[in-house]
Amino acid sequence: MKPRVEVDFNADDRRTFRSRKPGYSPKTNEFLFNHARSGLLLALQSLELPKGSKVGVMVYNCHTVMNAVAQAGCEVVFIDIDDHMRIDRDDLERKSNGLKALIVTHLFGIINDIDAIRKQYPQLPIIEDCAHAFGKEIVGDFGVYSIGQGKLPSLGDGGILTVNNEKFADAVKALYDKLPSYSRLDDLRLYLKLRLTDLAHKPWIYGITSRLKQGKKPQAGREPIMAKRMSAGVQAMLALRNSEVEGKVERRLENVMEETIRLKHNSLVTSVLCGKNAFMLVTFSTSPSALKKQYAKRGIETATHFANSIHWAREFGYRGDCPNAEKLRKELLMIPVY
C-alpha cells in the first residue's frame, strides 16, 4: 500500500538535520515556528482583541485552526463553504456583523479571492491559512504556511508566519521574542520522531501501520498549542528543500492531468477540483467508499481529509448552520498527488 501522506526523511535530510546549520534566512516579515498552528495563534494574539471577540473560520477545516481561535480567547464563528471548497461569501455576509477578524483557509491549495473579501470588508483583519498553499503570495494581513507532515514541502514539523501589514509587525515581534527555542535534546527527540514516522510510512511496513491507524479514535479538537520557534534541524532542511518545491509542483501537475482524465471517465465521480500547486485532487463522488476501494486495489490510500470537521466544530460551539459543508463532506474523497 502506497501511503496517502508523503513522508521522506531521507539520508540527505537526516544529515542536514543533524548539522543544525542555520541555512534558511527568513525575510524581515517572516517568523519561524514549530507548527503552523503556533504562527496562527501568535497572529491572533498580536491583534490584541478583547476576550470573546468573534473570529470567522471556515467550518470545513482542521481542528487546529478552531483551537487557535479558542486559545486566543476568542469565539469561533463558523462560515460555510461553496461547491468549490472556498469560503461561502454569501454566508460570510450574513455572519459578518460583529466579526473582529477572519481566517480564510485555502483548502487543498484551492485559492480564495482575498482581494474581493478585503474590498468588501476593508477594516477586517484577514489571516490567510496557507497550510495547503505553500508559496502563495499573501494579500491579507497575515499568511501562515505549514511544512509539516504531508505538506509541500513535507518536512514533518514547522510553520512560517508572514506579516503583510506593518501595523501588526511590532506586536508579532514582541510575542515571538518571548517564545522558547528548541534545545539540542528537543531536536534529538524530533529527529527520532521523524525517523520513526518515515519508517512507518515505508511501503513494506505501511500495510501494517495503516491498519493500526484506522482503529484510532478521531483526534480531539481542543489540544493546547505549545508554541516554539522552529527547530534548527528543520530550518537546515528547509534551506535544502525550499528550492525543490517549484520542480516538484511541475511534476505533480503532470500527474494531476493524467489522473483527472481517468477520474472524469469514472462513473462514481461527479466532479474534480485541484489547486494550482497540485497539493491534492478533490473528488465529489456518488459513492466515496466504492471509489476508495478502487484506489485501494491500485495500492493507493485515499481519505476524506478533515472528515471530522463537523465533529470538531461542535466542540467549539457549531450550531449546524453550514448546510453545504455538511452535504459536501459526505461526497468527498481526496486523492494524493505524488
C-alpha positions in Angstrom: 0.0 0.0 0.0 1.4 3.4 -1.0 0.9 5.8 1.9 -1.5 8.7 1.4 0.7 11.1 3.4 4.1 11.7 1.8 6.9 11.3 4.3 10.5 11.2 3.1 13.2 11.7 5.8 16.0 10.5 3.6 19.7 10.3 4.2 20.3 13.9 2.9 17.6 15.2 5.2 18.9 13.3 8.2 22.4 14.6 7.6 21.2 18.1 7.1 19.0 18.0 10.2 21.9 16.8 12.4 24.1 19.6 11.1 21.8 22.2 12.6 23.3 24.7 10.3 21.1 27.8 10.0 20.8 27.8 6.3 17.3 29.3 5.8 17.3 33.1 6.1 13.8 34.4 6.9 12.7 37.7 5.4 12.2 40.6 7.8 8.4 39.9 7.8 8.8 36.1 8.3 8.7 34.2 11.6 9.6 30.6 12.0 7.6 28.2 14.3 7.4 24.6 15.4 3.9 24.4 13.8 1.7 26.5 11.6 -0.9 26.5 14.4 1.7 28.3 16.6 2.0 31.0 13.9 -1.8 31.3 13.7 -2.1 31.6 17.4 0.5 34.3 17.6 -1.1 36.3 14.7 -4.4 36.3 16.6 -2.7 37.3 19.8 -1.0 40.2 18.0 -4.4 41.7 17.1 -4.9 42.3 20.9 -8.6 41.6 20.6 -10.9 41.8 23.6 -11.8 38.4 25.2 -14.7 36.8 23.5 -14.2 38.6 20.2 -15.7 36.9 17.2 -13.4 35.4 14.6 -14.7 33.9 11.4 -13.5 30.4 10.4 -14.5 28.1 7.5 -16.3 25.2 9.1 -14.7 22.6 6.8 -11.3 22.8 8.3 -8.6 21.4 10.6 -9.3 21.4 14.4 -6.0 23.3 14.9 -7.5 26.4 13.3 -10.5 26.3 15.6 -8.3 25.6 18.6 -6.0 28.6 17.9 -9.0 30.9 17.9 -10.3 29.4 21.2 -6.8 29.5 22.8 -6.5 33.2 21.8 -9.6 33.8 24.0 -11.9 34.4 21.0 -15.2 32.9 19.9 -15.4 30.9 16.6 -18.0 32.0 14.1 -18.3 29.2 11.5 -18.7 30.1 7.9 -20.0 27.7 5.2 -18.1 26.7 2.1 -19.2 26.8 -1.5 -19.2 24.0 -4.1 -15.6 24.8 -5.0 -14.3 24.4 -1.4 -13.9 28.1 -1.0 -15.4 30.3 1.7 -19.1 31.0 1.0 -19.1 34.8 0.5 -22.9 35.0 0.9 -22.8 33.1 4.3 -19.8 35.4 5.3 -22.0 38.4 4.6 -24.8 37.0 6.7 -22.5 36.4 9.6 -20.1 39.3 9.2 -21.8 41.6 11.8 -19.5 41.8 14.9 -16.6 39.9 13.4 -13.2 41.2 14.6 -11.0 39.0 12.4 -11.3 36.4 9.6 -9.3 33.3 8.9 -9.5 32.2 5.3 -8.2 28.7 4.6 -7.0 27.8 1.1 -8.2 24.2 1.3 -6.1 21.8 -0.7 -4.4 24.6 -2.5 -7.7 26.0 -3.9 -7.3 29.7 -3.6 -9.9 32.1 -2.3 -10.4 35.6 -3.7 -8.8 37.5 -0.9 -8.8 40.8 -2.9 -12.6 40.7 -3.2 -13.0 39.8 0.5 -10.7 42.7 1.5 -12.6 45.1 -0.7 -15.9 44.1 0.9 -14.5 44.2 4.5 -11.7 46.8 4.4 -11.4 47.1 8.2 -11.4 43.4 9.0 -8.0 41.8 9.7 -7.6 38.8 7.4 -5.3 35.8 8.2 -4.7 33.5 5.2 -4.2 29.9 6.2 -1.9 28.6 3.5 -1.1 25.2 5.1 -2.1 23.6 1.8 -0.8 26.5 -0.4 2.9 26.9 0.3 4.4 29.8 -1.6 1.0 31.6 -2.3 1.5 35.4 -2.3 -0.2 37.0 0.7 -2.8 39.6 0.2 -4.3 39.6 3.7 -2.7 41.0 6.8 -1.1 37.7 7.7 -0.2 34.4 6.0 0.5 31.1 7.7 2.3 28.3 5.9 3.0 24.7 7.0 5.9 22.5 6.2 4.6 19.7 8.4 4.0 16.1 7.5 2.3 15.6 4.1 2.6 19.3 3.2 4.6 20.8 0.4 7.5 20.7 1.2 6.9 17.8 3.7 9.5 18.3 6.4 7.4 16.7 9.2 7.5 19.8 11.5 7.4 23.5 11.2 5.4 26.6 10.2 6.0 30.1 8.8 4.1 33.3 9.7 4.3 36.1 7.2 3.2 39.6 8.4 1.8 41.6 5.5 0.7 44.6 7.5 3.3 46.8 9.2 0.6 47.8 11.7 1.0 44.4 13.4 4.7 43.9 12.9 5.9 45.2 16.3 3.3 43.2 18.3 4.2 40.0 16.4 8.0 40.5 17.1 7.4 41.2 20.8 5.4 38.0 21.2 7.8 36.0 19.1 10.9 37.2 21.1 9.3 35.6 24.2 9.0 32.1 22.6 11.3 29.3 23.7 13.7 27.8 21.2 14.3 24.1 20.6 17.1 22.7 22.8 19.5 20.1 21.5 17.5 17.5 23.4 14.3 18.7 21.8 16.0 18.4 18.4 17.1 14.9 19.2 13.5 13.9 20.1 12.2 15.5 16.9 14.9 13.7 14.9 13.8 10.3 16.4 10.2 11.1 15.8 10.8 12.0 12.1 12.9 8.8 11.7 10.2 6.6 13.1 7.5 8.3 11.1 9.5 7.8 7.9 10.0 4.1 8.7 6.3 3.6 9.5 5.4 5.0 6.0 7.7 2.8 4.0 5.6 0.7 1.6 6.9 -2.6 3.0 5.6 -1.8 6.5 2.8 0.7 5.8 0.2 -2.1 5.2 0.5 -2.9 8.9 0.8 0.6 10.3 -2.1 1.9 8.2 -4.4 -0.8 9.7 -3.4 0.2 13.2 -4.1 3.8 12.4 -7.6 3.1 11.1 -8.6 1.8 14.5 -7.7 5.1 16.3 -10.4 7.4 17.6 -10.9 10.8 16.0 -8.4 13.4 17.2 -9.7 15.7 19.9 -10.4 19.3 18.8 -9.2 21.0 21.9 -5.5 20.5 22.4 -3.1 23.0 23.9 -0.8 24.8 21.4 2.7 24.8 22.7 4.3 27.5 20.6 8.1 27.4 20.0 10.5 28.7 17.4 11.3 26.4 14.6 13.9 23.6 15.3 17.4 24.4 14.0 17.4 21.0 12.3 14.2 21.8 10.4 15.5 25.2 9.4 18.5 23.5 7.9 16.2 21.1 6.0 14.0 24.0 4.8 17.0 25.6 3.2 17.8 22.4 1.4 14.3 21.6 0.2 12.9 25.1 -0.4 14.4 25.3 -3.9 12.9 21.9 -4.9 9.3 22.9 -4.4 8.8 24.5 -7.9 10.1 21.4 -9.7 8.0 19.1 -7.5 4.9 21.1 -8.3 5.6 20.8 -12.0 5.9 17.1 -11.8 2.7 16.9 -9.7 0.7 18.9 -12.2 1.7 16.4 -14.9 0.4 13.6 -12.8 -2.8 15.6 -12.0 -3.7 15.9 -15.7 -3.4 12.2 -16.2 -5.3 11.3 -13.1 -8.0 13.9 -13.8 -8.7 12.4 -17.2 -9.0 9.0 -15.5 -11.4 10.4 -12.9 -13.6 12.1 -15.4 -14.3 8.8 -17.1 -15.2 7.2 -13.7 -19.0 6.8 -13.3 -18.6 7.3 -9.5 -17.1 10.8 -9.9 -19.3 13.8 -10.4 -16.6 16.5 -10.4 -12.9 17.0 -9.6 -11.1 20.0 -8.1 -7.4 20.8 -7.8 -5.4 23.9 -6.7 -2.5 25.4 -8.8 0.1 23.7 -6.6 -1.4 20.2 -7.1 -1.5 19.6 -3.4 -4.3 17.1 -3.7 -7.1 16.1 -6.0 -10.5 16.6 -4.5 -13.2 14.4 -5.9 -17.0 14.6 -5.4 -18.4 11.1 -5.7 -21.8 9.4 -5.6 -20.1 6.7 -3.5 -16.8 7.7 -1.9 -16.5 4.3 -0.2 -16.6 2.5 -3.6 -14.1 5.0 -5.1 -11.8 4.4 -2.1 -11.9 0.6 -2.8 -11.0 1.2 -6.5 -7.9 3.1 -5.4 -7.0 0.5 -2.7 -6.9 -2.1 -5.5 -4.2 0.1 -7.2 -2.3 0.2 -3.9 -3.1 3.9 -3.2 -4.5 5.1 0.1 -7.2 7.8 -0.1 -9.2 9.6 2.5 -11.8 12.2 3.2 -9.4 14.9 4.5 -10.9 16.7 7.5 -13.7 14.2 7.7 -14.2 15.0 11.3 -14.5 18.8 10.7 -18.2 19.0 11.8 -17.4 16.8 14.9 -14.6 19.1 15.8 -16.7 22.2 15.1 -19.3 21.1 17.6 -16.7 21.2 20.3 -16.3 24.9 19.6 -20.0 25.8 19.5 -21.1 25.0 16.0 -24.9 25.0 15.7 -25.5 23.3 12.4 -25.8 26.5 10.3 -23.4 25.5 7.5 -25.6 23.1 5.4 -23.4 23.0 2.3 -20.3 21.8 4.2 -22.4 19.1 5.9 -23.7 18.0 2.5 -20.3 18.0 0.7 -18.4 16.2 3.3 -20.5 13.1 2.5 -19.5 13.3 -1.2 -15.7 14.0 -0.8 -12.7 11.8 -1.3 -9.2 13.2 -1.6 -6.7 11.6 -4.0 -3.0 12.0 -3.2 -0.7 13.6 -5.8 2.9 12.3 -5.8 
